[in-house]
Structures are given as C-alpha cells and as structure tokens.
Amino acid sequence: MDEATQTNSFLTADQVASKLQVCRLTVYRLISAGKLAAYRIGKGAWRIEEADLAAFLTECRSGTEPT
C-alpha cells in the first residue's frame, strides 16, 4: 500500500449511503457496476475512499454518466 492510500480517509457503505441520502443497496450497486471505486475488506465489507466518492460526485455533477 502506498503512502497516499495510508493517509486517506475511508468510508463504509452505510456512511456513503447516508451522505448521498440513498439506501446501502444503491451504494453496493454502484460499486458492482464499477461506477464507484471501492476496496473489498474481508468477505463482505467494502471501504470507499473519500477522494473516490468526491470523484464520483464530480462526474455526476458534470451531467455525464459515471464510468
């Protein structure tokens, strides 16, 4: 793991769902579709870097479909 990743803040799917005001399942769907970058930790836990969430929101704001 590089130094930049070690200092970044990570969010759970529940925290991301709360910030976006959507259900947790929507967050998992975004991750599965490759639209929201995430790290799989263990068997079922996912962590999303705040920077990746910000990038996702920027893509959404620009009016283009996130890739």
FENZIPE-V517595 format. One record per helix or strand of 2 or more residues. SS is the DSSP state (H for helix, E for strand). FROM is the first residue (numbers start at 1). TO is the last residue. Records with the same first field share a line. If there is no record, write none. Layout:
SS=FROM-TO + FROM-TO
This chain:
H=3-7 + 13-20 + 24-32 + 50-61
E=10-12 + 39-41 + 45-49
